[in-house]
Amino acid sequence: MLLNEGLHAFGRASNLSLLDLGTSTLPTGLNQSLLQFKRHLGGVLSLKLTLEWKAA
């Protein structure tokens, strides 16, 4: 698959040990088909933390 080869080539050329494929979550919840696609590329599920600061 050309996309997968391109991602790996980019990561190697940039000396990356981790390549973030982005979130698979929509406002309504998890996007299962996008998550499956990323897993098919070799992606591994991980937790994404989001911090929010609210002005007082």
C-alpha positions as CSV (number, residue, x, y, z in Angstrom):
1,M,0.0,0.0,0.0
2,L,1.6,3.3,-1.1
3,L,0.2,5.3,1.8
4,N,1.8,3.0,4.3
5,E,5.1,3.0,2.5
6,G,5.0,6.8,2.4
7,L,4.3,7.1,6.1
8,H,7.1,4.8,7.0
9,A,9.5,6.6,4.6
10,F,8.6,10.0,6.1
11,G,9.1,8.7,9.6
12,R,12.5,7.2,8.8
13,A,13.7,10.3,6.9
14,S,12.6,12.5,9.8
15,N,14.2,10.2,12.5
16,L,10.8,9.8,14.1
17,S,10.2,7.0,16.6
18,L,6.5,7.7,16.7
19,L,4.1,9.1,14.1
20,D,0.8,10.4,15.3
21,L,-2.0,9.5,12.9
22,G,-4.4,11.8,14.7
23,T,-7.6,11.2,16.6
24,S,-10.3,8.8,15.6
25,T,-13.0,10.5,17.7
26,L,-15.9,12.6,16.5
27,P,-18.0,14.8,18.7
28,T,-20.5,11.9,18.8
29,G,-17.9,9.3,19.8
30,L,-15.4,6.9,18.3
31,N,-15.2,6.7,14.5
32,Q,-14.9,2.9,14.3
33,S,-14.2,2.8,10.5
34,L,-11.4,5.3,10.8
35,L,-9.9,3.5,13.8
36,Q,-10.0,0.2,11.8
37,F,-8.3,1.9,8.9
38,K,-5.5,3.3,11.1
39,R,-5.0,-0.1,12.7
40,H,-4.8,-1.7,9.3
41,L,-1.9,0.7,8.6
42,G,-0.1,-0.6,11.7
43,G,-1.4,2.0,14.1
44,V,-1.7,1.2,17.8
45,L,-4.5,2.6,19.9
46,S,-3.4,5.0,22.6
47,L,-5.0,7.5,25.0
48,K,-5.1,11.2,24.1
49,L,-5.3,13.6,27.0
50,T,-6.8,17.0,26.5
51,L,-6.3,19.8,29.0
52,E,-8.5,22.8,29.1
53,W,-8.0,26.1,30.9
54,K,-11.0,28.2,31.6
55,A,-10.6,31.9,32.2
56,A,-11.8,33.0,35.7
